[in-house]
Amino acid sequence: MSLVDRLTDVGTRGDEPTTGCRCTVSFDEPTGTGLTDRVECVVDSDDCPGGGDLATEPTCRATVVDALASRDADVVRTSADGRERIYADEAVALLLAAGRFVERAAFHDERLANRARRDPLGAAHEATGRADATARIVAETGLAAVADRVRESASERKTEDVYDHALDPFVGPTVARSRVRRSPPPGARLVDRWSLDTGATVRIYDDGGDLPWYHLEPVAHTLDDEATATLATAAEHLARGGVDGGTRAPGRAVRRVVDAENPDASVERLAHELTKYTRGHGVLDDCFADPRVSDAFVSAPVTSNPVRLSVDGERMRTNVRLTPGGAAALASRFRRTSGRPFSRANPTIDAVVETGDDGSVRVAGVSAPASDGLGFAFRRHDDEAWTLPGLVANGTLPADAAALLSVAVERATAGLIAGTRGAGKTTLLGSLLWELPATTRTVTIEDTPELPVDALQTHGRDVQALYAGTDEGAALTPTEALRTALRLGEGALVVGEVRGEEAATLYEAMRVGASGSTVLGTIHGDGGAAVRERVVSDLGVPESSFAATDLVVTLTAGESRHVSRIEEVRSTERGVRFESLFERTGEGLKATGTADRGNSTLVADLTRPGESYADLLSLLDEREDEMTALATTDRTRPVDVVSAYRERRARTNRQAQREQPHHSDR
């Protein structure tokens, strides 16, 4: 019998026996997580009186330390009655160091090694004060350093029970595939609190760090032991395929367990939770049920990095982590719902998925070998179609700038919407589509559907959507989609993002006027010069072709999204140059005066036969008044805007009829 085996046979903390733990330990290397070298120490505590709570149960702690004396692990996961505890970061570092210390110190001092199994912090303090081999071992195994960090942190945060601090786990039901830290950040100040429609509670804490804490308490993580066990058993029934009923299967699974074991449980509540975690996106559905949340980020490896959120434009840490199985389940769900590949051969994905609140989010995902495992970025996909009056109302741009864009789009301009990721390019592009004449046929090209095609079609617009991509599962490449669009009938052409070889085809269409109407697209860049560099130098479009662009609108993402510049494109003998029509100042986006002075080539080009430059300026003034009226009277929804534009066309037609000369019958 080895020394470690002798220690695990009968242990002591001093002379105190350590019998009573009935946890069973195994090591697992999870598959489907995007990682190939991850090891979990898995502790089944269903039959253990201590329930695998390593902070409060020294006997369970000793069992885990014994296991880690022979093999390292990246994380320790204990489970009992449908609830899991995840020990990571400093907690697993302490347990690993204790295991290494026990293995080496047992040869020199069995009693101290025994103490390290149950009380690694106390053993570290005792060994550090010695002058024998155990003092060297406690330093070499890292136990002394970890213990010092734990004690210092606990002292700073005035934690009474040092093990509650050192072994503070992420806890959650096994079905949730996510874990939350229930206790608030030590020493943090509660700033705000609110409830979500899902029943979850949000608390905002400030602990003096660089980022505040978004502390989420989902319903499933507040269930009592009996309800948690019921949820776990119901999930097992679903996983085995023993329950039919499609979307009703989770409720039937819960009722099967409740009827047999717990007739007083709340079936409806448990069924809702089971549906969220087996048919939805789990804790992410809670996050996006919060209207203040716009983005969520899950960085690989998921067990080492908490979920982070953008809340009212401010980045925050959360108390939530996904399990590797939870990340793998999300990846599988995204593959299934989007129909796009996501694997080692295709380690990226970009798709729009539905969330639990009948909304949707855009998800970008990465996996090995492009990343150290699975990672995701989620952005709320606003299903409410924006209009130009709506953007005027929320301050994205002023009414006079909106008027210029409205008339330009109406009169067949070729324009690019530029900006960084998240600046609102697609939102502005979608709003401009309502400015097209109602009779215009429009073809849109996107890799991920974000433009308001359904809303436009609902209001009687003729819109044909094409989807293109560069991955193996794409039916059309962007270039093929563009060529197809040009054959689908004359009308407006809208490209969700100009970023590859299709740029040459797009600019050829602009140059020869093949679209017969407006051509719009979004592109990454900060201002006209940067867009020209991107198109000409990076995408290989001749500058003479780029000159077919009429205007560039640039958006900026800061505390709020806003238009920062509108530039017209001018072609000269020396090449392309840009003239600002609107520039952002300390007072907001303001006209530069170029148009009012009669010096705008764009305004001149927008005039129609028989119409003067002054007439066009008058039209812009009328359109500005219309934008202002709609924005200030809260008539910014598509139905309101469509109705207002229909009335405007009717007035224009009546005016034209009155101005026609009357000829007497001969």
C-alpha positions as CSV (number, residue, x, y, z in Angstrom):
1,M,0.0,0.0,0.0
2,S,1.4,3.4,-1.0
3,L,1.7,6.3,1.4
4,V,-1.2,8.1,-0.3
5,D,-3.3,5.0,-0.1
6,R,-2.6,4.7,3.6
7,L,-3.6,8.3,4.1
8,T,-6.9,7.8,2.2
9,D,-7.7,4.6,4.2
10,V,-7.7,6.5,7.5
11,G,-7.1,10.2,7.6
12,T,-6.9,12.8,10.3
13,R,-7.0,16.5,10.9
14,G,-4.8,16.3,13.9
15,D,-6.3,13.2,15.5
16,E,-9.8,13.7,14.0
17,P,-11.1,10.9,11.8
18,T,-12.2,11.7,8.3
19,T,-14.7,9.0,7.5
20,G,-18.1,9.6,6.1
21,C,-17.5,10.7,2.5
22,R,-19.1,8.5,-0.2
23,C,-18.2,10.6,-3.2
24,T,-16.9,8.7,-6.3
25,V,-14.4,10.4,-8.5
26,S,-13.5,10.0,-12.2
27,F,-11.7,12.0,-14.8
28,D,-13.3,13.1,-18.0
29,E,-12.1,14.7,-21.2
30,P,-15.3,16.3,-22.7
31,T,-15.8,16.0,-26.4
32,G,-17.6,18.5,-28.7
33,T,-16.1,21.5,-26.8
34,G,-13.5,22.4,-29.4
35,L,-10.7,21.5,-26.9
36,T,-8.7,18.3,-27.1
37,D,-6.6,18.5,-23.9
38,R,-9.2,19.6,-21.2
39,V,-9.5,17.3,-18.2
40,E,-12.4,17.5,-15.6
41,C,-12.3,15.9,-12.2
42,V,-15.9,14.7,-12.0
43,V,-17.3,13.9,-8.5
44,D,-20.6,12.0,-8.1
45,S,-21.9,13.0,-4.7
46,D,-25.5,11.6,-5.0
47,D,-24.8,9.1,-2.2
48,C,-22.7,11.3,-0.1
49,P,-24.0,13.0,3.0
50,G,-21.8,16.0,2.3
51,G,-23.3,16.5,-1.2
52,G,-19.8,17.3,-2.6
53,D,-19.7,20.8,-1.1
54,L,-16.0,21.3,-0.8
55,A,-16.2,24.6,1.1
56,T,-18.2,23.1,4.0
57,E,-17.4,19.4,4.0
58,P,-13.7,18.5,4.8
59,T,-14.3,14.8,4.1
60,C,-15.5,15.6,0.5
61,R,-12.5,18.0,0.2
62,A,-10.2,15.2,1.2
63,T,-11.6,12.8,-1.4
64,V,-11.0,15.4,-4.2
65,V,-7.5,16.2,-3.0
66,D,-6.6,12.5,-3.0
67,A,-7.8,12.2,-6.6
68,L,-5.7,15.2,-7.6
69,A,-2.7,13.7,-5.9
70,S,-2.4,11.3,-8.9
71,R,-3.7,13.4,-11.8
72,D,-4.1,17.0,-12.7
73,A,-7.4,18.6,-13.9
74,D,-8.5,21.9,-15.3
75,V,-11.7,22.0,-13.2
76,V,-13.4,20.1,-10.5
77,R,-17.1,19.4,-10.9
78,T,-19.2,17.9,-8.2
79,S,-22.9,16.9,-8.6
80,A,-25.6,15.8,-6.3
81,D,-29.4,15.5,-6.8
82,G,-29.4,17.4,-10.0
83,R,-27.2,20.3,-8.9
84,E,-23.6,20.9,-9.9
85,R,-20.8,22.9,-8.3
86,I,-17.9,24.0,-10.5
87,Y,-14.5,24.8,-8.9
88,A,-12.2,26.7,-11.1
89,D,-9.6,29.4,-11.1
90,E,-8.1,29.9,-7.6
91,A,-10.3,27.1,-6.1
92,V,-9.0,24.4,-8.4
93,A,-5.4,25.8,-8.0
94,L,-5.7,25.3,-4.3
95,L,-7.0,21.7,-4.6
96,L,-4.3,20.9,-7.2
97,A,-1.6,22.3,-5.1
98,A,-2.9,20.4,-2.0
99,G,-2.9,17.1,-4.1
100,R,0.7,17.6,-5.1
101,F,1.7,18.5,-1.6
102,V,0.0,15.3,-0.2
103,E,1.7,13.1,-2.7
104,R,5.2,14.4,-1.8
105,A,4.8,15.2,1.9
106,A,3.3,11.8,2.9
107,F,6.8,10.3,2.8
108,H,8.1,12.8,5.3
109,D,5.1,13.5,7.6
110,E,1.9,11.4,7.3
111,R,0.1,13.6,9.8
112,L,0.7,16.8,8.0
113,A,-0.2,15.2,4.7
114,N,-3.4,14.0,6.2
115,R,-4.2,17.5,7.4
116,A,-3.5,18.9,3.9
117,R,-6.2,16.6,2.5
118,R,-8.9,18.2,4.7
119,D,-7.4,21.5,5.6
120,P,-4.9,22.5,2.9
121,L,-4.7,26.1,4.1
122,G,-3.9,25.1,7.7
123,A,-1.3,22.6,6.5
124,A,0.3,25.2,4.3
125,H,0.6,27.6,7.2
126,E,2.1,24.8,9.4
127,A,4.6,23.6,6.8
128,T,5.7,27.1,5.9
129,G,6.8,27.7,9.5
130,R,9.0,24.6,9.6
131,A,12.6,24.0,8.9
132,D,12.3,20.5,7.4
133,A,11.6,19.0,4.0
134,T,7.9,19.9,4.2
135,A,8.7,23.6,4.1
136,R,10.5,23.1,0.8
137,I,7.7,20.9,-0.6
138,V,4.9,23.4,0.3
139,A,6.8,26.1,-1.6
140,E,7.7,23.9,-4.6
141,T,4.1,22.5,-5.0
142,G,2.7,26.1,-5.0
143,L,0.5,25.4,-2.0
144,A,2.2,28.1,0.1
145,A,1.7,30.7,-2.7
146,V,-1.9,29.8,-3.3
147,A,-2.7,29.8,0.5
148,D,-1.1,33.2,0.9
149,R,-3.2,34.7,-2.0
150,V,-6.3,33.2,-0.5
151,R,-5.7,34.5,3.0
152,E,-4.8,37.9,1.7
153,S,-7.8,38.1,-0.5
154,A,-10.1,36.9,2.3
155,S,-8.6,39.4,4.7
156,E,-9.1,42.3,2.3
157,R,-12.7,41.4,1.7
158,K,-13.3,40.7,5.4
159,T,-14.5,37.1,4.8
160,E,-15.2,35.3,8.0
161,D,-14.9,31.7,6.7
162,V,-11.8,31.4,4.6
163,Y,-12.9,28.2,2.9
164,D,-16.2,29.8,1.8
165,H,-14.0,32.3,0.0
166,A,-11.3,30.0,-1.2
167,L,-13.7,27.3,-2.5
168,D,-16.6,29.5,-3.7
169,P,-18.1,27.5,-6.6
170,F,-20.2,28.4,-9.6
171,V,-23.5,26.5,-8.9
172,G,-26.4,25.5,-11.0
173,P,-28.8,22.7,-11.9
174,T,-27.2,20.0,-14.2
175,V,-29.8,20.7,-16.8
176,A,-28.8,24.4,-17.1
177,R,-25.3,23.7,-18.5
178,S,-24.4,27.1,-17.0
179,R,-23.2,28.0,-13.6
180,V,-23.7,31.2,-11.5
181,R,-21.9,32.4,-8.5
182,R,-24.7,33.0,-6.0
183,S,-22.8,35.2,-3.5
184,P,-22.3,38.8,-4.5
185,P,-18.8,40.0,-5.1
186,P,-17.1,40.4,-1.7
187,G,-17.0,44.0,-0.6
188,A,-19.2,45.2,-3.5
189,R,-21.8,47.9,-3.2
190,L,-25.3,47.2,-4.6
191,V,-26.0,49.9,-7.2
192,D,-29.3,48.8,-8.8
193,R,-31.8,45.9,-9.0
194,W,-34.6,44.8,-11.3
195,S,-36.6,41.8,-12.4
196,L,-36.9,40.2,-15.8
197,D,-40.0,38.8,-17.5
198,T,-38.3,35.3,-17.3
199,G,-38.5,35.6,-13.5
200,A,-34.8,36.1,-13.1
201,T,-33.4,38.9,-10.9
202,V,-30.6,41.3,-11.9
203,R,-28.4,43.1,-9.4
204,I,-25.7,45.6,-10.4
205,Y,-22.7,45.7,-8.1
206,D,-19.7,48.0,-7.9
207,D,-16.6,46.5,-6.3
208,G,-14.2,49.2,-7.3
209,G,-12.9,47.3,-10.3
210,D,-12.6,48.4,-13.9
211,L,-16.0,46.9,-14.8
212,P,-19.2,46.7,-12.7
213,W,-20.9,43.4,-12.1
214,Y,-24.1,42.2,-13.7
215,H,-25.2,39.7,-11.1
216,L,-27.9,37.4,-12.6
217,E,-30.1,35.1,-10.5
218,P,-32.0,32.8,-12.9
219,V,-35.1,31.0,-11.6
220,A,-33.6,27.5,-12.1
221,H,-30.7,28.5,-9.8
222,T,-33.0,29.4,-7.0
223,L,-35.0,26.2,-6.9
224,D,-35.0,24.1,-3.7
225,D,-33.4,20.7,-3.7
226,E,-36.6,18.8,-4.4
227,A,-37.5,20.9,-7.4
228,T,-34.0,20.7,-8.7
229,A,-34.0,16.9,-8.5
230,T,-37.4,16.9,-10.3
231,L,-36.0,19.0,-13.1
232,A,-32.9,16.7,-13.5
233,T,-35.1,13.6,-13.6
234,A,-37.4,15.2,-16.2
235,A,-34.4,16.1,-18.3
236,E,-33.2,12.5,-18.2
237,H,-36.6,11.4,-19.6
238,L,-36.2,13.8,-22.4
239,A,-32.7,12.8,-23.2
240,R,-33.6,9.2,-23.4
241,G,-36.4,10.0,-25.9
242,G,-39.0,8.5,-23.5
243,V,-41.4,11.5,-23.9
244,D,-43.3,12.4,-27.0
245,G,-45.1,15.6,-27.8
246,G,-42.7,17.9,-29.7
247,T,-42.9,21.3,-28.1
248,R,-45.0,19.9,-25.3
249,A,-42.5,17.2,-24.4
250,P,-40.8,19.2,-21.6
251,G,-44.1,19.7,-19.8
252,R,-45.0,16.1,-20.2
253,A,-41.7,15.0,-18.8
254,V,-42.1,17.2,-15.8
255,R,-45.6,15.9,-15.1
256,R,-44.4,12.3,-15.4
257,V,-41.9,12.9,-12.6
258,V,-44.2,15.1,-10.5
259,D,-47.1,12.7,-10.6
260,A,-44.8,9.9,-9.5
261,E,-42.6,11.7,-6.9
262,N,-43.7,15.2,-6.0
263,P,-47.4,15.9,-6.6
264,D,-47.2,19.4,-5.0
265,A,-44.5,20.8,-7.3
266,S,-45.2,23.6,-9.7
267,V,-45.5,21.9,-13.0
268,E,-45.8,25.0,-15.1
269,R,-42.7,26.7,-13.6
270,L,-40.5,23.6,-13.9
271,A,-41.8,22.9,-17.5
272,H,-40.9,26.5,-18.4
273,E,-37.4,26.1,-17.0
274,L,-36.9,22.7,-18.7
275,T,-38.0,24.2,-22.0
276,K,-35.6,27.1,-21.7
277,Y,-32.6,24.8,-21.1
278,T,-33.5,22.0,-23.6
279,R,-35.3,23.8,-26.4
280,G,-33.9,27.4,-26.0
281,H,-30.6,29.0,-25.2
282,G,-30.6,28.7,-21.5
283,V,-29.1,31.5,-19.5
284,L,-28.6,33.6,-22.6
285,D,-32.4,33.8,-23.0
286,D,-32.4,35.4,-19.5
287,C,-29.7,37.9,-20.6
288,F,-31.5,38.9,-23.7
289,A,-34.9,39.1,-21.9
290,D,-33.3,42.2,-20.4
291,P,-34.0,45.1,-22.8
292,R,-30.9,46.9,-21.4
293,V,-28.6,44.2,-22.8
294,S,-27.5,44.7,-26.4
295,D,-24.5,42.3,-26.6
296,A,-23.2,39.2,-24.8
297,F,-19.7,37.7,-25.1
298,V,-18.5,34.2,-24.2
299,S,-14.7,33.9,-24.6
300,A,-12.8,30.6,-24.8
301,P,-12.2,28.7,-22.7
302,V,-15.7,29.1,-21.4
303,T,-15.0,27.6,-17.9
304,S,-12.2,30.2,-17.3
305,N,-14.1,33.3,-18.6
306,P,-17.3,34.7,-17.3
307,V,-20.0,35.8,-19.7
308,R,-19.7,39.5,-20.3
309,L,-22.5,41.9,-21.4
310,S,-23.1,45.3,-22.8
311,V,-25.7,46.9,-20.7
312,D,-27.0,50.3,-21.8
313,G,-23.8,50.7,-23.7
314,E,-21.6,49.8,-20.7
315,R,-19.5,46.6,-20.6
316,M,-20.0,44.5,-17.5
317,R,-18.7,41.3,-15.9
318,T,-21.3,38.7,-14.9
319,N,-21.4,35.9,-12.3
320,V,-22.3,33.4,-15.1
321,R,-20.1,30.9,-16.8
322,L,-21.1,28.2,-19.4
323,T,-20.0,24.7,-19.0
324,P,-18.1,23.0,-21.9
325,G,-21.2,20.9,-22.5
326,G,-23.3,24.1,-22.5
327,A,-21.0,25.7,-25.1
328,A,-21.0,22.5,-27.2
329,A,-24.9,22.4,-27.0
330,L,-25.1,26.0,-28.2
331,A,-22.8,25.2,-31.1
332,S,-24.9,22.2,-32.1
333,R,-28.1,24.2,-31.9
334,F,-26.7,27.0,-34.1
335,R,-25.6,24.5,-36.7
336,R,-29.1,22.9,-36.7
337,T,-31.1,26.1,-36.8
338,S,-28.9,28.0,-39.3
339,G,-28.1,25.1,-41.6
340,R,-24.5,26.3,-41.6
341,P,-21.4,24.2,-40.9
342,F,-19.5,24.8,-37.7
343,S,-16.7,22.4,-37.1
344,R,-12.9,22.0,-37.2
345,A,-13.1,22.2,-41.0
346,N,-15.4,25.3,-40.7
347,P,-14.4,26.9,-37.4
348,T,-16.5,30.0,-37.7
349,I,-20.2,30.7,-37.9
350,D,-22.4,33.8,-38.4
351,A,-26.1,33.4,-38.1
352,V,-29.3,34.9,-36.6
353,V,-31.1,32.8,-34.1
354,E,-34.4,33.2,-32.2
355,T,-34.4,33.9,-28.5
356,G,-36.9,33.0,-25.8
357,D,-38.6,36.4,-25.9
358,D,-39.7,36.0,-29.5
359,G,-36.8,38.2,-30.5
360,S,-33.6,37.3,-32.2
361,V,-29.9,37.8,-31.9
362,R,-27.0,37.6,-34.3
363,V,-24.4,35.1,-33.2
364,A,-20.8,34.9,-34.4
365,G,-18.9,31.8,-33.2
366,V,-15.4,30.4,-33.3
367,S,-14.0,27.0,-32.5
368,A,-10.7,25.1,-32.7
369,P,-8.4,25.4,-34.5
370,A,-9.2,29.1,-34.9
371,S,-9.6,29.5,-31.2
372,D,-8.8,27.8,-27.9
373,G,-12.2,26.1,-27.9
374,L,-15.7,27.5,-28.4
375,G,-16.3,31.3,-28.2
376,F,-19.3,33.4,-29.1
377,A,-20.4,37.0,-29.5
378,F,-24.1,37.7,-29.5
379,R,-25.8,41.0,-30.6
380,R,-29.4,41.8,-30.2
381,H,-31.1,41.8,-33.5
382,D,-33.8,44.5,-33.4
383,D,-36.8,43.0,-35.0
384,E,-38.5,46.4,-35.1
385,A,-37.9,47.9,-38.5
386,W,-36.3,51.3,-38.1
387,T,-37.3,54.3,-40.3
388,L,-35.5,57.6,-41.0
389,P,-38.0,59.5,-38.8
390,G,-37.3,57.0,-36.1
391,L,-33.5,57.7,-36.3
392,V,-34.2,61.4,-36.2
393,A,-36.3,60.9,-33.1
394,N,-33.6,59.0,-31.3
395,G,-30.8,61.4,-32.2
396,T,-28.9,59.3,-34.8
397,L,-29.1,62.1,-37.3
398,P,-30.9,65.5,-37.6
399,A,-33.9,66.1,-39.8
400,D,-32.1,68.1,-42.5
401,A,-29.5,65.3,-42.9
402,A,-32.3,62.7,-43.1
403,A,-34.0,64.9,-45.7
404,L,-30.9,64.8,-47.9
405,L,-30.6,61.0,-47.6
406,S,-34.3,60.6,-48.3
407,V,-34.3,62.5,-51.5
408,A,-31.0,60.9,-52.6
409,V,-32.3,57.4,-52.1
410,E,-35.6,58.3,-53.8
411,R,-33.7,59.6,-56.8
412,A,-31.4,56.7,-57.6
413,T,-28.2,57.5,-55.7
414,A,-25.3,55.1,-55.3
415,G,-24.3,55.3,-51.7
416,L,-22.2,53.5,-49.1
417,I,-22.9,53.4,-45.3
418,A,-19.6,53.2,-43.5
419,G,-18.5,52.7,-39.9
420,T,-17.0,50.2,-37.5
421,R,-18.7,47.1,-36.2
422,G,-21.6,47.9,-34.1
423,A,-21.9,51.5,-35.3
424,G,-25.4,50.9,-36.7
425,K,-24.7,50.6,-40.5
426,T,-27.3,47.9,-41.1
427,T,-29.9,49.8,-39.1
428,L,-29.4,52.9,-41.2
429,L,-29.4,50.9,-44.4
430,G,-32.6,49.3,-43.5
431,S,-34.2,52.6,-42.7
432,L,-33.3,54.0,-46.1
433,L,-35.2,51.2,-47.9
434,W,-38.5,52.9,-46.8
435,E,-37.4,56.0,-48.8
436,L,-37.4,54.1,-52.1
437,P,-40.4,54.8,-54.3
438,A,-43.2,52.4,-53.4
439,T,-43.2,50.9,-56.9
440,T,-39.5,50.1,-56.9
441,R,-38.4,46.5,-57.1
442,T,-35.6,45.8,-54.6
443,V,-33.1,43.0,-54.5
444,T,-31.1,42.5,-51.2
445,I,-28.0,40.4,-50.8
446,E,-26.9,39.4,-47.3
447,D,-24.9,36.6,-45.7
448,T,-27.0,36.8,-42.5
449,P,-30.6,38.2,-42.8
450,E,-30.8,41.5,-40.9
451,L,-32.5,43.9,-43.3
452,P,-36.3,44.4,-42.7
453,V,-37.3,42.4,-45.8
454,D,-40.4,40.9,-44.1
455,A,-41.6,44.3,-42.9
456,L,-41.2,45.8,-46.3
457,Q,-43.1,43.0,-47.9
458,T,-45.8,43.3,-45.3
459,H,-46.3,46.9,-46.4
460,G,-46.6,45.9,-50.1
461,R,-43.0,46.5,-51.2
462,D,-41.6,44.2,-53.9
463,V,-38.4,42.9,-52.2
464,Q,-36.5,39.8,-53.3
465,A,-33.9,38.6,-50.8
466,L,-30.8,36.6,-51.8
467,Y,-28.5,35.0,-49.3
468,A,-24.8,34.5,-50.0
469,G,-21.8,33.3,-48.1
470,T,-18.2,32.1,-48.5
471,D,-18.4,28.8,-46.5
472,E,-18.9,25.4,-48.1
473,G,-22.6,25.3,-47.3
474,A,-23.5,28.6,-49.1
475,A,-25.7,28.2,-52.1
476,L,-24.3,31.3,-53.7
477,T,-21.0,33.2,-53.4
478,P,-21.4,37.0,-53.0
479,T,-20.3,37.5,-56.6
480,E,-22.8,34.9,-57.9
481,A,-25.5,36.5,-55.8
482,L,-24.7,39.9,-57.2
483,R,-24.8,38.7,-60.8
484,T,-28.1,36.9,-60.1
485,A,-29.5,40.1,-58.6
486,L,-28.7,42.0,-61.8
487,R,-30.7,39.5,-63.8
488,L,-33.8,39.6,-61.5
489,G,-35.2,42.8,-63.0
490,E,-34.4,46.5,-62.9
491,G,-34.7,48.2,-59.6
492,A,-32.8,49.0,-56.4
493,L,-29.8,46.8,-55.4
494,V,-28.9,46.6,-51.7
495,V,-25.7,44.7,-50.5
496,G,-25.6,44.0,-46.8
497,E,-21.8,44.3,-46.7
498,V,-19.3,45.0,-49.4
499,R,-16.1,43.1,-48.4
500,G,-14.8,40.8,-51.1
501,E,-14.4,40.1,-54.8
502,E,-18.0,41.0,-55.4
503,A,-17.0,44.7,-55.0
504,A,-15.7,44.8,-58.6
505,T,-19.1,43.5,-60.0
506,L,-21.0,45.9,-57.8
507,Y,-19.0,48.9,-59.0
508,E,-19.4,47.8,-62.6
509,A,-23.1,47.8,-62.0
510,M,-22.9,51.3,-60.5
511,R,-20.7,52.6,-63.3
512,V,-22.9,51.5,-66.2
513,G,-26.2,52.0,-64.3
514,A,-27.2,48.4,-64.7
515,S,-29.4,48.5,-61.6
516,G,-31.5,51.3,-63.1
517,S,-32.1,52.7,-59.7
518,T,-30.6,53.1,-56.2
519,V,-27.5,51.1,-55.3
520,L,-26.7,50.9,-51.5
521,G,-24.4,48.9,-49.4
522,T,-22.5,48.9,-46.1
523,I,-18.7,48.8,-45.7
524,H,-16.2,49.0,-42.9
525,G,-14.4,52.4,-42.8
526,D,-14.2,55.7,-41.1
527,G,-15.0,58.4,-43.7
528,G,-14.7,58.7,-47.4
529,A,-11.0,58.5,-47.7
530,A,-10.8,55.3,-45.6
531,V,-13.6,53.8,-47.7
532,R,-11.8,54.7,-50.9
533,E,-8.7,53.0,-49.6
534,R,-10.6,49.9,-48.6
535,V,-12.4,49.6,-52.0
536,V,-9.5,50.6,-54.3
537,S,-6.4,49.2,-52.5
538,D,-7.9,46.3,-50.6
539,L,-10.7,45.1,-52.9
540,G,-9.0,46.0,-56.2
541,V,-11.7,48.3,-57.6
542,P,-10.3,50.9,-60.1
543,E,-10.6,54.4,-58.8
544,S,-12.4,55.4,-61.9
545,S,-15.1,52.8,-61.0
546,F,-15.2,53.9,-57.4
547,A,-16.1,57.4,-58.7
548,A,-19.5,56.0,-59.5
549,T,-20.2,56.3,-55.8
550,D,-22.4,59.4,-55.1
551,L,-22.1,59.7,-51.3
552,V,-20.6,58.1,-48.2
553,V,-22.4,58.2,-44.9
554,T,-20.2,57.5,-41.8
555,L,-21.6,56.3,-38.5
556,T,-19.7,56.2,-35.2
557,A,-20.4,54.0,-32.1
558,G,-19.7,55.7,-28.8
559,E,-22.0,56.3,-25.9
560,S,-24.7,56.4,-28.6
561,R,-24.7,55.5,-32.3
562,H,-24.8,58.5,-34.6
563,V,-24.0,59.7,-38.1
564,S,-20.7,61.6,-37.9
565,R,-20.3,62.7,-41.5
566,I,-22.0,62.8,-44.9
567,E,-19.7,63.3,-47.9
568,E,-20.4,63.6,-51.6
569,V,-17.9,62.0,-54.0
570,R,-16.4,64.2,-56.7
571,S,-14.4,62.9,-59.6
572,T,-11.6,65.1,-60.8
573,E,-8.6,64.9,-63.2
574,R,-6.5,64.0,-60.2
575,G,-8.8,61.3,-59.0
576,V,-11.6,61.1,-56.5
577,R,-12.0,63.6,-53.7
578,F,-14.6,64.1,-51.0
579,E,-16.7,67.2,-50.0
580,S,-18.4,67.2,-46.6
581,L,-22.1,68.1,-46.7
582,F,-22.6,67.4,-43.0
583,E,-19.9,67.2,-40.2
584,R,-20.3,66.4,-36.6
585,T,-19.3,69.2,-34.2
586,G,-19.8,69.7,-30.5
587,E,-23.4,70.7,-31.2
588,G,-24.1,67.5,-33.2
589,L,-24.3,66.8,-37.0
590,K,-24.4,70.2,-38.8
591,A,-24.6,71.2,-42.5
592,T,-21.3,72.6,-43.8
593,G,-23.1,75.1,-46.0
594,T,-21.8,73.5,-49.3
595,A,-25.3,72.7,-50.5
596,D,-26.9,76.0,-49.5
597,R,-24.1,77.9,-51.3
598,G,-25.0,76.1,-54.5
599,N,-21.7,74.1,-54.6
600,S,-23.0,70.6,-54.1
601,T,-22.5,68.3,-57.1
602,L,-24.8,65.7,-55.4
603,V,-27.7,68.2,-55.1
604,A,-27.1,69.3,-58.7
605,D,-27.2,65.7,-59.9
606,L,-30.4,65.0,-58.0
607,T,-32.4,67.6,-59.9
608,R,-34.7,66.3,-62.6
609,P,-35.4,67.8,-66.0
610,G,-37.2,71.1,-65.7
611,E,-36.1,71.4,-62.0
612,S,-33.5,73.9,-60.8
613,Y,-31.0,73.7,-58.0
614,A,-33.1,76.1,-56.0
615,D,-36.1,73.8,-56.6
616,L,-34.2,70.9,-55.1
617,L,-33.2,73.0,-52.1
618,S,-36.9,73.8,-51.6
619,L,-37.7,70.1,-51.8
620,L,-35.1,69.4,-49.1
621,D,-36.7,72.0,-46.9
622,E,-40.1,70.4,-47.3
623,R,-38.7,66.9,-46.6
624,E,-36.9,68.3,-43.5
625,D,-40.2,69.6,-42.2
626,E,-41.9,66.3,-42.8
627,M,-39.1,64.4,-41.0
628,T,-39.4,66.8,-38.0
629,A,-43.1,66.5,-37.9
630,L,-43.1,62.7,-37.9
631,A,-40.3,62.5,-35.3
632,T,-41.8,65.0,-32.9
633,T,-45.3,63.4,-33.0
634,D,-44.0,59.9,-32.5
635,R,-45.1,58.7,-35.9
636,T,-42.0,56.7,-36.7
637,R,-43.2,53.1,-37.1
638,P,-43.2,51.7,-40.6
639,V,-47.0,51.8,-40.7
640,D,-47.0,55.5,-39.8
641,V,-44.2,56.4,-42.2
642,V,-45.8,54.5,-45.1
643,S,-49.1,56.2,-44.5
644,A,-47.4,59.7,-44.4
645,Y,-45.4,59.0,-47.6
646,R,-48.6,57.8,-49.3
647,E,-50.3,61.1,-48.4
648,R,-47.3,63.1,-49.6
649,R,-47.4,61.3,-53.0
650,A,-51.1,62.0,-53.3
651,R,-50.5,65.7,-52.6
652,T,-47.8,65.8,-55.1
653,N,-49.9,64.2,-57.8
654,R,-52.8,66.6,-57.1
655,Q,-50.5,69.5,-57.3
656,A,-49.1,68.3,-60.6
657,Q,-52.5,67.9,-62.0
658,R,-53.5,71.4,-61.0
659,E,-50.3,72.8,-62.7
660,Q,-51.0,71.0,-66.0
661,P,-52.3,73.4,-68.8
662,H,-55.9,73.0,-69.7
663,H,-56.8,72.7,-73.4
664,S,-60.3,73.4,-74.6
665,D,-61.9,70.8,-76.9
666,R,-61.5,71.6,-80.5
